[in-house]
Amino acid sequence: MPVFALVDCNNFYVSCERVFKPELEGKPVIVLSNNDGCAVARSNEAKALGIKMGVPFFKLRHIINTMDVHVFSSNYALYGDMSNRVMQILDMFTPAMEIYSIDEAFLDFSDFAFTGLKSYAHHIRKKIKKDTGIPVSIGMATSKTLAKLANKIAKSSLKTGGVLDLTSMKFQDRALEITPVEDVWGIGGRYAAYLKLKGIKTALDFKYAATRVIRKKMGINGIRLQRELCGESCYPLAEDINTRRKSVSASRSFKKPVTDLTALSQAISLYISRGAVKLREQNSCAETMTVYVMTSRFKPESFYYNSKTAVFPTASNNTPELIKQGKKILKQIFKRNKQYTKAGIVFSNLVQESHVQQDLFNTKDTARTQRLMETVDNINSQMGRGCVRSAALGSSNKQYWQTISNYRSSAYTTRWDQLLTVC
C-alpha cells in the first residue's frame, strides 16, 4: 500500500523573512504582491487581526499603523533559494518526491510505513527547522488527497505538533467530518455550492455520497477524488512534474502606465532575458515566442489588448536572438497614444537543447553563442542577477515602469553585497 507525506512550509514567505529577522517572531507580518498591491502572505498574528488574503494594501494602512504590522514586498530571489534548500533536505528522506509548489512537496513514505511514521516526520521537521529556519507541517495518508487534508489539520491544530498520520482508517472519518467540503483538494467554490445543495457539506459527506451525484457534476475526476478520500490512491507521484516546463512566461504590471515604444521595448527585453535564463536552466529551447501588451481593464472604453507569435526557424534560448525577435513583434502590435499597464512574453513548444533540429543554411557559430550565454549566467549567478545584461534593457537599473517594491528585504542568500551582517 502506498503512503504519501505532504510537507508544507508554514506561511512560507513570512517565514523566509523571519529567518533573517528573528525579532519578528510572534509579531504580525504580511508580504505584498507585485507592485505592493495586496497581501499574499500573512503570519498567524496578522490573520488574527482580521487581515484577509488578497486585501489591497491601501485598505490595510490604518490597521498596519495602529497594530504595528510589519510589511514586506515580495522577494522572489530569497523565497526561491530558501525553497531549494528545503527541497534538497526533503530529498534526503525519501526515494521519490514530487515538488508540488514553491512551498509544498509530496514524499513517498511507502518504505517507512512500518518504521514509525510520526517519529520519522518529526525528525524531518526538526532537520528543516535547524538547517533553514523554516517551520513545516507534515500530513501522511494512503492517498495524496488525504495527505493534503492531514497536512491542513496538522497546520491548524496545536495538538498535532505539526504532524498528522491518517494512514489508519479509524482516524480518517473523524478528520473528514471536521473538514468543510470546500476545503477538500480539488473542490472549488462552484462545485462546493452544487454539493451543498445536495446536502453534501463535509468531506465525510462527500466520501459516502451517491456516486451518480458526484459523477453528474464532477465527472471521472470527482469519482477519483471520492476514492482518494476512501484511502485509495488514484494519483501517483509525478516525480518529474517540475523538471521541465511545457512553457515559460514572464510578465509584470507596470507601476506607472507606459506610453512610448522605447520604454515598452525595454520591459519586453527584460522579460525575454528572464525567460531565456529559465529556458537555459532546464536545458530547453523555444520554437515559438508570444509577445503581448494590454491597457487597463478598468477603462473599457479605451481598453486595448494585442499579441503576436513568432515561430523560429531553429529553436533557441539565446538571449540576444530572442530579444531581437521580441522587439520586431512588439513593433507590430504597438499602438501610439495608448497607456499600457502590462506586458509579457510566453515561450512555448519547448524542446530539449540536445534535440534541436538545426537549420541547414544557418552559418552562425552556435557553440560560441552557447558559451557566451553560459559565461553570462555564471557571472550573474555569482555576482547577482542583472550584473551582466543586454543593452536593450536600458542603462538604468530603476526604470519608471518597473515594479514597485518599497518594502523589499535583502537577497540574503543570493547576493554577496546583501549578505546578513552580524555585529
Sine and cosine of phi, psi and omega as CSV:
sin_phi,cos_phi,sin_psi,cos_psi,sin_omega,cos_omega
0.00,0.00,0.76,-0.64,0.01,-1.00
-0.95,0.31,0.52,-0.86,0.10,-1.00
-0.76,-0.65,0.79,-0.61,-0.01,-1.00
-0.92,-0.39,0.57,-0.82,0.14,-0.99
-0.84,-0.55,0.77,-0.64,0.11,-0.99
-0.97,-0.25,0.88,-0.48,0.04,-1.00
-0.97,-0.23,0.84,-0.54,-0.07,-1.00
-0.78,-0.63,0.79,-0.61,0.03,-1.00
-0.96,0.28,0.73,-0.68,-0.05,-1.00
-0.97,0.24,0.83,-0.56,0.04,-1.00
0.68,0.73,0.85,0.53,-0.30,-0.96
-0.81,0.59,-0.79,0.62,-0.04,-1.00
-0.87,0.50,-0.68,0.73,0.02,-1.00
-0.90,0.44,-0.67,0.74,-0.01,-1.00
-0.89,0.46,-0.61,0.79,0.04,-1.00
-0.88,0.47,-0.66,0.75,0.02,-1.00
-0.92,0.40,-0.61,0.79,-0.03,-1.00
-0.94,0.34,-0.46,0.89,0.02,-1.00
-0.83,0.56,-0.63,0.78,-0.07,-1.00
-0.98,-0.19,-0.05,1.00,0.12,-0.99
-0.69,-0.72,0.94,0.34,-0.09,-1.00
-0.88,0.48,-0.29,0.96,0.04,-1.00
-0.93,0.37,-0.19,0.98,0.02,-1.00
-1.00,0.06,-0.08,1.00,0.04,-1.00
-0.87,0.49,0.79,-0.62,0.01,-1.00
1.00,0.08,-0.01,1.00,0.00,-1.00
-0.94,-0.35,0.44,-0.90,0.00,-1.00
-0.93,0.36,0.78,-0.63,-0.03,-1.00
-0.68,-0.73,0.66,-0.75,0.13,-0.99
-0.76,-0.65,0.46,-0.89,0.09,-1.00
-0.87,-0.49,0.69,-0.73,-0.09,-1.00
-0.99,-0.14,0.35,-0.94,0.05,-1.00
-0.98,0.20,-0.07,-1.00,0.05,-1.00
-0.83,0.56,0.59,-0.81,-0.05,-1.00
0.88,0.47,0.38,0.93,0.01,-1.00
0.78,0.63,0.68,0.73,-0.13,-0.99
-0.98,0.19,-0.79,0.61,-0.07,-1.00
-0.47,-0.88,0.21,-0.98,-0.03,-1.00
-0.97,0.24,0.84,-0.55,0.02,-1.00
-0.89,-0.46,-0.14,0.99,0.08,-1.00
-0.50,-0.86,0.65,-0.76,-0.07,-1.00
-0.64,-0.77,0.66,-0.75,0.13,-0.99
-0.96,0.29,0.27,-0.96,0.03,-1.00
-0.86,0.51,-0.56,0.83,0.01,-1.00
-0.92,0.38,-0.59,0.81,0.05,-1.00
-0.94,0.34,-0.62,0.79,0.06,-1.00
-0.89,0.46,-0.62,0.78,0.00,-1.00
-0.91,0.42,-0.39,0.92,0.05,-1.00
-0.99,0.15,-0.06,1.00,0.02,-1.00
1.00,-0.05,0.20,0.98,0.02,-1.00
-0.97,0.23,0.87,-0.48,-0.06,-1.00
-1.00,-0.05,0.42,-0.91,0.08,-1.00
-0.91,0.42,0.72,-0.69,0.08,-1.00
1.00,0.09,0.06,1.00,0.01,-1.00
-0.95,0.32,0.75,-0.67,0.02,-1.00
-0.85,0.53,0.59,-0.81,-0.07,-1.00
-0.86,0.51,-0.63,0.78,-0.07,-1.00
-0.91,0.42,-0.41,0.91,0.03,-1.00
-0.99,0.17,-0.19,0.98,-0.05,-1.00
-0.98,-0.19,-0.07,1.00,-0.13,-0.99
-0.85,0.52,-0.63,0.78,-0.03,-1.00
-0.91,0.42,-0.75,0.66,-0.03,-1.00
-0.93,0.37,-0.52,0.85,0.05,-1.00
-0.90,0.43,-0.69,0.73,-0.04,-1.00
-0.95,0.30,-0.62,0.78,-0.08,-1.00
-0.99,0.12,-0.47,0.88,-0.08,-1.00
-0.94,-0.33,0.18,0.98,0.05,-1.00
0.81,0.59,0.80,0.61,0.06,-1.00
-0.99,0.10,0.75,-0.67,-0.01,-1.00
-1.00,0.01,0.74,-0.67,-0.15,-0.99
-0.88,-0.47,0.67,-0.74,0.06,-1.00
-0.73,-0.68,0.61,-0.79,0.20,-0.98
-0.98,0.22,0.42,-0.91,0.03,-1.00
-0.87,0.49,0.72,-0.70,-0.02,-1.00
-0.82,-0.57,0.98,0.19,-0.16,-0.99
-0.92,0.39,-0.47,0.88,0.06,-1.00
-0.89,0.46,-0.69,0.72,0.02,-1.00
-0.92,0.39,-0.73,0.68,-0.07,-1.00
-0.91,0.42,-0.63,0.77,0.01,-1.00
-0.90,0.43,-0.66,0.75,-0.01,-1.00
-0.93,0.36,-0.67,0.74,0.03,-1.00
-0.90,0.43,-0.59,0.81,0.06,-1.00
-0.88,0.47,-0.70,0.72,0.02,-1.00
-0.87,0.50,-0.62,0.79,0.00,-1.00
-0.91,0.41,-0.66,0.75,0.03,-1.00
-0.90,0.43,-0.71,0.71,-0.05,-1.00
-0.91,0.41,-0.56,0.83,0.04,-1.00
-0.91,0.42,-0.61,0.79,0.05,-1.00
-0.92,0.39,-0.71,0.71,-0.01,-1.00
-0.87,0.50,-0.59,0.81,-0.03,-1.00
-0.88,0.47,-0.39,0.92,0.01,-1.00
-0.96,0.28,-0.32,0.95,-0.17,-0.99
-0.95,-0.32,0.15,0.99,-0.05,-1.00
-0.48,-0.87,0.53,-0.85,0.06,-1.00
-0.98,0.22,-0.31,0.95,-0.01,-1.00
-0.51,-0.86,0.61,-0.80,-0.06,-1.00
-0.55,-0.84,0.61,-0.79,0.12,-0.99
-0.89,-0.45,0.92,-0.40,0.06,-1.00
-0.98,0.21,0.94,-0.34,-0.13,-0.99
-1.00,0.07,-0.58,0.81,0.04,-1.00
-0.37,-0.93,-0.09,-1.00,-0.05,-1.00
-0.88,0.47,-0.43,0.90,-0.06,-1.00
-0.82,-0.58,0.24,0.97,-0.02,-1.00
-0.68,-0.73,0.55,-0.83,0.09,-1.00
-0.47,-0.88,0.64,-0.77,0.13,-0.99
-1.00,-0.04,0.71,-0.70,0.03,-1.00
-0.89,-0.45,0.55,-0.84,0.08,-1.00
-1.00,0.04,0.93,-0.36,0.01,-1.00
-0.95,-0.30,0.26,0.97,-0.10,-1.00
-0.85,0.52,-0.59,0.81,-0.04,-1.00
-0.97,0.24,-0.19,0.98,-0.06,-1.00
-0.93,-0.36,0.23,0.97,-0.11,-0.99
-0.88,0.48,-0.44,0.90,-0.06,-1.00
-0.91,-0.41,0.38,0.92,-0.04,-1.00
-0.87,-0.49,0.30,0.95,0.02,-1.00
1.00,0.06,0.98,0.20,-0.10,-1.00
-0.89,0.46,-0.66,0.75,-0.07,-1.00
-0.90,0.44,-0.71,0.71,-0.01,-1.00
-0.92,0.40,-0.58,0.81,0.03,-1.00
-0.91,0.42,-0.68,0.74,0.01,-1.00
-0.91,0.41,-0.65,0.76,0.04,-1.00
-0.90,0.44,-0.59,0.81,0.05,-1.00
-0.90,0.44,-0.65,0.76,0.03,-1.00
-0.90,0.44,-0.70,0.71,0.01,-1.00
-0.85,0.53,-0.71,0.70,-0.02,-1.00
-0.91,0.41,-0.63,0.78,0.00,-1.00
-0.90,0.44,-0.71,0.70,-0.01,-1.00
-0.91,0.42,-0.69,0.72,0.00,-1.00
-0.89,0.46,-0.66,0.75,-0.03,-1.00
-0.93,0.37,-0.67,0.74,-0.12,-0.99
-1.00,0.06,-0.43,0.90,-0.05,-1.00
-0.83,-0.56,-0.36,0.93,-0.07,-1.00
1.00,0.10,0.02,1.00,-0.05,-1.00
-1.00,-0.05,0.83,-0.56,0.09,-1.00
-0.99,0.17,0.64,-0.77,0.00,-1.00
-0.76,-0.65,0.36,-0.93,0.14,-0.99
-0.88,-0.47,0.54,-0.84,-0.07,-1.00
-0.75,-0.67,0.81,-0.59,0.10,-1.00
-0.89,-0.45,0.67,-0.74,-0.06,-1.00
-0.79,-0.61,0.63,-0.78,0.00,-1.00
-0.23,-0.97,0.03,-1.00,-0.03,-1.00
-1.00,-0.01,0.03,1.00,0.13,-0.99
-0.63,-0.78,0.39,-0.92,-0.04,-1.00
-0.92,0.40,-0.60,0.80,0.00,-1.00
-0.91,0.42,-0.68,0.73,0.05,-1.00
-0.92,0.39,-0.60,0.80,0.03,-1.00
-0.90,0.43,-0.62,0.78,0.05,-1.00
-0.89,0.45,-0.69,0.73,0.02,-1.00
-0.91,0.41,-0.66,0.75,0.02,-1.00
-0.89,0.46,-0.62,0.78,0.02,-1.00
-0.90,0.43,-0.66,0.75,0.00,-1.00
-0.87,0.49,-0.68,0.74,0.02,-1.00
-0.93,0.35,-0.65,0.76,0.01,-1.00
-0.87,0.50,-0.57,0.82,-0.03,-1.00
-0.96,0.27,-0.55,0.83,-0.12,-0.99
-1.00,-0.09,-0.30,0.95,-0.06,-1.00
-0.96,-0.28,0.85,-0.53,0.03,-1.00
-0.92,0.40,-0.45,0.89,-0.04,-1.00
-0.90,0.44,-0.46,0.89,-0.07,-1.00
-0.98,0.21,-0.34,0.94,-0.06,-1.00
0.92,0.40,0.40,0.91,0.03,-1.00
1.00,0.05,0.04,1.00,-0.02,-1.00
-0.68,-0.74,0.75,-0.67,0.07,-1.00
-0.70,-0.72,0.80,-0.61,0.00,-1.00
-0.96,-0.27,0.93,-0.38,0.03,-1.00
-0.93,-0.37,0.46,0.89,0.03,-1.00
-0.95,0.31,-0.40,0.92,0.03,-1.00
-1.00,0.06,0.76,-0.65,-0.07,-1.00
-0.90,0.43,-0.44,0.90,-0.06,-1.00
-0.93,0.36,-0.31,0.95,0.03,-1.00
-0.99,-0.16,-0.26,0.97,-0.13,-0.99
-0.92,0.40,-0.72,0.69,-0.06,-1.00
-0.90,0.44,-0.58,0.82,0.04,-1.00
-0.91,0.42,-0.66,0.75,0.03,-1.00
-0.91,0.42,-0.64,0.77,0.01,-1.00
-0.93,0.37,-0.56,0.83,-0.04,-1.00
-0.91,0.41,-0.55,0.84,-0.05,-1.00
-1.00,-0.06,0.09,1.00,-0.02,-1.00
-0.96,-0.28,0.90,-0.44,0.08,-1.00
-0.86,0.51,0.55,-0.83,-0.09,-1.00
-0.88,0.48,-0.51,0.86,0.00,-1.00
-0.94,0.33,-0.25,0.97,0.01,-1.00
-1.00,0.00,0.00,1.00,0.03,-1.00
-0.98,0.21,0.73,-0.69,0.00,-1.00
-0.84,0.54,0.87,-0.50,0.02,-1.00
0.98,-0.22,-0.12,0.99,0.05,-1.00
-0.94,-0.34,0.93,-0.36,0.00,-1.00
-1.00,-0.04,-0.10,-0.99,-0.05,-1.00
-0.88,0.47,-0.61,0.79,-0.03,-1.00
-0.92,0.39,-0.71,0.71,0.04,-1.00
-0.92,0.40,-0.65,0.76,-0.03,-1.00
-0.87,0.49,-0.64,0.77,0.02,-1.00
-0.88,0.47,-0.69,0.73,0.03,-1.00
-0.90,0.44,-0.72,0.70,-0.04,-1.00
-0.89,0.45,-0.63,0.78,0.00,-1.00
-0.92,0.40,-0.54,0.84,0.08,-1.00
-0.90,0.44,-0.44,0.90,0.03,-1.00
-1.00,-0.04,0.14,0.99,0.03,-1.00
0.99,0.12,0.21,0.98,-0.01,-1.00
-0.99,-0.15,0.99,-0.11,-0.13,-0.99
-0.96,-0.28,-0.37,0.93,-0.02,-1.00
-0.83,-0.55,0.19,-0.98,0.06,-1.00
-0.89,0.45,-0.54,0.84,0.04,-1.00
-0.92,0.39,-0.66,0.75,0.08,-1.00
-0.86,0.52,-0.65,0.76,-0.01,-1.00
-0.90,0.43,-0.65,0.76,-0.03,-1.00
-0.86,0.50,-0.66,0.75,-0.09,-1.00
-0.98,-0.19,0.16,0.99,0.01,-1.00
-0.94,0.34,0.38,-0.92,0.04,-1.00
-0.89,0.46,0.73,-0.68,-0.04,-1.00
-0.85,0.53,-0.61,0.79,-0.05,-1.00
-0.90,0.43,-0.55,0.84,0.02,-1.00
-0.92,0.38,-0.67,0.74,0.00,-1.00
-0.94,0.35,-0.71,0.71,-0.04,-1.00
-0.89,0.46,-0.61,0.79,-0.06,-1.00
-0.85,0.53,-0.64,0.77,-0.06,-1.00
-0.99,-0.14,-0.61,0.80,-0.17,-0.99
-0.94,-0.34,-0.10,1.00,0.05,-1.00
0.92,0.40,-0.41,-0.91,-0.06,-1.00
-0.90,0.43,-0.52,0.85,0.02,-1.00
-0.90,0.43,-0.59,0.81,0.06,-1.00
-0.91,0.42,-0.63,0.77,0.03,-1.00
-0.91,0.41,-0.66,0.75,0.04,-1.00
-0.89,0.45,-0.64,0.77,0.02,-1.00
-0.89,0.46,-0.65,0.76,0.04,-1.00
-0.89,0.45,-0.67,0.75,0.04,-1.00
-0.91,0.40,-0.59,0.81,0.05,-1.00
-0.88,0.47,-0.64,0.77,0.02,-1.00
-0.94,0.34,-0.31,0.95,0.10,-0.99
-1.00,0.08,0.00,1.00,0.03,-1.00
1.00,-0.07,0.09,1.00,0.01,-1.00
-1.00,-0.06,0.81,-0.59,-0.05,-1.00
-0.98,0.20,0.88,-0.47,0.06,-1.00
-0.93,-0.37,-0.21,0.98,-0.05,-1.00
-0.81,-0.59,0.99,-0.11,0.01,-1.00
-0.94,0.33,0.19,-0.98,0.05,-1.00
-0.90,0.44,0.68,-0.73,0.12,-0.99
-0.96,-0.26,1.00,0.06,-0.16,-0.99
-0.89,0.46,-0.51,0.86,-0.08,-1.00
-0.98,-0.19,0.33,0.94,-0.12,-0.99
-0.87,0.50,-0.54,0.84,-0.06,-1.00
-0.94,-0.34,0.08,1.00,-0.07,-1.00
-0.97,0.23,-0.46,0.89,-0.02,-1.00
-0.54,-0.84,0.91,-0.41,0.01,-1.00
-0.96,0.29,0.47,-0.88,0.09,-1.00
-0.99,0.13,-0.39,0.92,0.08,-1.00
-0.46,-0.89,0.32,-0.95,0.03,-1.00
-0.76,-0.64,0.75,-0.66,-0.02,-1.00
-0.74,-0.67,0.36,-0.93,0.09,-1.00
-0.47,-0.88,0.76,-0.65,0.00,-1.00
-0.36,-0.93,0.32,-0.95,0.06,-1.00
-0.43,-0.90,0.48,-0.87,0.21,-0.98
-1.00,0.06,0.60,-0.80,-0.04,-1.00
-1.00,0.10,0.58,-0.81,0.03,-1.00
-0.95,0.32,-0.44,0.90,0.09,-1.00
-0.72,-0.70,0.57,-0.82,0.02,-1.00
-0.85,0.53,0.63,-0.78,0.01,-1.00
-0.97,-0.26,0.75,-0.66,-0.05,-1.00
-0.89,-0.46,-0.38,0.92,-0.08,-1.00
-0.97,-0.25,0.48,-0.87,-0.08,-1.00
-0.91,0.42,-0.58,0.81,-0.04,-1.00
-0.88,0.48,-0.75,0.66,0.00,-1.00
-0.91,0.42,-0.65,0.76,0.01,-1.00
-0.91,0.41,-0.61,0.79,0.03,-1.00
-0.90,0.43,-0.62,0.78,0.05,-1.00
-0.90,0.43,-0.64,0.77,0.02,-1.00
-0.90,0.43,-0.73,0.68,0.01,-1.00
-0.88,0.47,-0.63,0.77,0.02,-1.00
-0.89,0.45,-0.62,0.78,0.04,-1.00
-0.90,0.44,-0.71,0.71,-0.02,-1.00
-0.92,0.39,-0.60,0.80,0.06,-1.00
-0.90,0.43,-0.66,0.75,0.01,-1.00
-0.87,0.50,-0.71,0.70,-0.01,-1.00
-0.93,0.37,-0.63,0.77,0.04,-1.00
-0.91,0.41,-0.61,0.79,0.00,-1.00
-0.90,0.43,-0.60,0.80,0.06,-1.00
-0.88,0.47,-0.67,0.74,0.03,-1.00
-0.89,0.46,-0.63,0.77,0.04,-1.00
-0.87,0.49,-0.72,0.69,-0.04,-1.00
-0.93,0.36,-0.53,0.85,0.01,-1.00
-0.89,0.45,-0.53,0.85,0.02,-1.00
-0.97,-0.26,0.26,0.96,0.05,-1.00
0.83,0.55,0.69,0.72,0.01,-1.00
-0.90,-0.45,0.35,-0.94,0.15,-0.99
-0.76,-0.64,0.48,-0.88,-0.02,-1.00
-0.97,-0.23,0.69,-0.72,0.08,-1.00
-1.00,0.00,-0.41,0.91,-0.01,-1.00
-0.69,-0.72,0.46,-0.89,0.06,-1.00
-0.66,-0.75,0.74,-0.67,0.05,-1.00
-0.93,-0.37,0.72,-0.69,0.08,-1.00
-0.89,-0.45,0.71,-0.70,0.03,-1.00
-0.68,-0.74,0.44,-0.90,0.04,-1.00
-0.66,-0.75,0.43,-0.90,0.03,-1.00
-0.40,-0.91,0.43,-0.91,0.11,-0.99
-0.98,-0.18,-0.07,-1.00,-0.09,-1.00
-0.93,0.36,0.75,-0.66,0.06,-1.00
-0.95,0.32,-0.28,0.96,-0.02,-1.00
-0.99,0.13,0.01,1.00,0.09,-1.00
-0.82,-0.57,0.96,0.28,-0.11,-0.99
-0.87,0.49,-0.46,0.89,-0.03,-1.00
-0.92,0.40,-0.42,0.91,-0.01,-1.00
-0.85,-0.53,0.26,0.97,-0.07,-1.00
-0.90,0.43,0.69,-0.72,0.03,-1.00
-0.64,-0.77,0.77,-0.64,0.09,-1.00
-0.69,-0.73,0.67,-0.74,0.07,-1.00
-0.43,-0.90,0.47,-0.88,0.04,-1.00
-0.52,-0.85,0.37,-0.93,0.04,-1.00
-0.50,-0.87,0.60,-0.80,-0.05,-1.00
-0.91,-0.42,0.71,-0.71,0.07,-1.00
-0.94,-0.34,0.66,-0.75,0.06,-1.00
-0.96,-0.28,0.83,-0.55,-0.06,-1.00
-1.00,0.08,0.63,-0.77,0.07,-1.00
-0.89,0.46,-0.50,0.87,0.07,-1.00
-0.71,-0.71,0.79,-0.61,0.01,-1.00
-0.83,0.57,0.63,-0.78,-0.13,-0.99
-0.60,-0.80,0.44,-0.90,0.22,-0.98
-0.74,-0.67,0.33,0.94,-0.04,-1.00
-0.99,0.12,0.89,-0.46,-0.12,-0.99
-0.84,0.55,-0.78,0.62,-0.01,-1.00
-0.85,0.53,-0.67,0.74,0.01,-1.00
-0.89,0.45,-0.69,0.73,-0.04,-1.00
-0.92,0.38,-0.64,0.77,0.03,-1.00
-0.89,0.45,-0.67,0.74,0.01,-1.00
-0.86,0.51,-0.70,0.71,0.02,-1.00
-0.93,0.36,-0.64,0.77,-0.02,-1.00
-0.89,0.46,-0.64,0.77,0.01,-1.00
-0.92,0.38,-0.56,0.83,0.07,-1.00
-0.90,0.43,-0.69,0.72,0.00,-1.00
-0.89,0.45,-0.69,0.73,-0.05,-1.00
-0.85,0.52,-0.66,0.75,-0.01,-1.00
-0.88,0.48,-0.47,0.88,-0.04,-1.00
-0.98,0.20,-0.41,0.91,-0.05,-1.00
-0.94,-0.33,-0.12,0.99,-0.02,-1.00
-0.96,0.28,0.70,-0.71,0.10,-1.00
-0.84,-0.54,0.71,-0.70,0.02,-1.00
-0.94,0.33,0.34,-0.94,0.05,-1.00
0.89,0.46,0.47,0.88,0.11,-0.99
-0.91,-0.40,0.59,-0.81,0.03,-1.00
-0.98,-0.20,0.99,-0.12,-0.07,-1.00
-0.98,0.18,0.75,-0.66,-0.01,-1.00
-0.94,-0.35,-0.19,0.98,0.00,-1.00
-0.38,-0.92,0.54,-0.84,0.08,-1.00
-0.52,-0.85,0.34,-0.94,-0.01,-1.00
-0.19,-0.98,0.12,-0.99,0.02,-1.00
-0.70,-0.71,0.44,-0.90,0.07,-1.00
-0.69,-0.73,0.83,-0.56,0.14,-0.99
-1.00,-0.10,0.77,-0.64,-0.02,-1.00
-0.68,-0.73,0.00,-1.00,-0.10,-0.99
0.77,0.64,0.85,0.52,-0.05,-1.00
-0.99,0.17,0.61,-0.79,0.06,-1.00
-0.76,-0.65,0.41,-0.91,0.05,-1.00
-0.91,0.41,0.59,-0.80,-0.03,-1.00
-0.83,0.56,-0.59,0.81,-0.05,-1.00
-0.98,0.21,-0.18,0.98,-0.05,-1.00
-0.94,-0.35,0.25,0.97,-0.03,-1.00
-0.94,0.35,0.77,-0.64,0.05,-1.00
-0.99,0.16,0.91,-0.41,-0.07,-1.00
-0.98,0.22,0.47,-0.88,0.05,-1.00
-0.99,0.12,0.81,-0.58,-0.05,-1.00
-0.86,0.51,-0.52,0.86,-0.08,-1.00
-0.99,-0.15,0.15,0.99,0.01,-1.00
-0.98,0.18,0.87,-0.49,-0.04,-1.00
-0.98,-0.20,0.08,1.00,-0.03,-1.00
-0.96,0.29,0.51,-0.86,0.04,-1.00
-1.00,0.10,1.00,0.04,-0.07,-1.00
-0.91,0.41,-0.54,0.84,0.01,-1.00
-0.90,0.43,-0.62,0.79,0.00,-1.00
-0.93,0.38,-0.71,0.70,0.01,-1.00
-0.91,0.42,-0.55,0.84,0.04,-1.00
-0.91,0.41,-0.67,0.74,0.04,-1.00
-0.90,0.44,-0.60,0.80,0.03,-1.00
-0.88,0.47,-0.72,0.70,0.00,-1.00
-0.90,0.43,-0.62,0.79,0.04,-1.00
-0.89,0.45,-0.65,0.76,0.01,-1.00
-0.91,0.42,-0.71,0.71,0.01,-1.00
-0.88,0.47,-0.70,0.71,0.00,-1.00
-0.89,0.46,-0.64,0.77,0.00,-1.00
-0.91,0.42,-0.67,0.74,0.02,-1.00
-0.90,0.44,-0.73,0.69,-0.02,-1.00
-0.92,0.40,-0.52,0.85,0.04,-1.00
-0.92,0.39,-0.61,0.79,-0.05,-1.00
-1.00,0.08,-0.57,0.82,-0.13,-0.99
-0.97,-0.26,-0.14,0.99,0.01,-1.00
0.90,-0.43,0.63,-0.78,-0.04,-1.00
-0.86,0.51,0.72,-0.69,0.03,-1.00
1.00,0.02,0.03,1.00,0.02,-1.00
-0.88,0.48,-0.69,0.72,0.13,-0.99
-0.89,-0.46,0.82,-0.57,-0.07,-1.00
-0.52,-0.86,0.19,-0.98,-0.01,-1.00
-0.97,0.25,0.57,-0.82,0.04,-1.00
-0.91,0.42,-0.33,0.94,0.01,-1.00
-0.91,0.42,-0.27,0.96,0.00,-1.00
-0.99,0.14,-0.12,0.99,-0.04,-1.00
1.00,-0.08,0.27,-0.96,-0.09,-1.00
-1.00,0.05,-0.29,0.96,-0.06,-1.00
-0.99,-0.17,0.61,-0.79,0.08,-1.00
-0.98,0.19,-0.24,0.97,-0.06,-1.00
-0.81,-0.59,0.99,0.10,0.07,-1.00
-0.99,0.16,0.48,-0.88,-0.07,-1.00
-0.91,0.41,-0.36,0.93,-0.04,-1.00
-1.00,0.01,-0.16,0.99,-0.10,-0.99
-0.95,0.32,0.31,-0.95,-0.10,-0.99
-0.88,0.48,0.67,-0.74,0.09,-1.00
-0.96,0.28,0.69,-0.72,0.08,-1.00
-0.47,-0.88,0.91,0.41,-0.10,-1.00
-0.94,0.34,-0.27,0.96,-0.09,-1.00
-0.84,-0.54,0.41,0.91,-0.07,-1.00
-0.97,0.25,0.69,-0.72,0.06,-1.00
-0.99,0.14,0.07,-1.00,-0.03,-1.00
-0.96,0.28,0.38,-0.93,0.13,-0.99
-1.00,0.08,0.96,0.28,-0.20,-0.98
-0.84,0.53,-0.51,0.86,-0.16,-0.99
-0.95,-0.32,-0.06,1.00,-0.11,-0.99
-0.80,-0.59,-0.06,1.00,0.02,-1.00
-0.71,-0.71,0.79,-0.61,-0.04,-1.00
-0.87,0.49,-0.60,0.80,-0.07,-1.00
-0.98,0.21,-0.05,1.00,0.00,-1.00
-0.85,-0.53,0.31,0.95,0.06,-1.00
-0.88,0.48,0.55,-0.84,0.01,-1.00
-0.91,0.42,0.74,-0.67,0.04,-1.00
-0.99,-0.17,0.81,-0.58,0.01,-1.00
-0.97,-0.25,0.87,-0.49,-0.04,-1.00
-1.00,-0.02,0.00,0.00,0.00,0.00
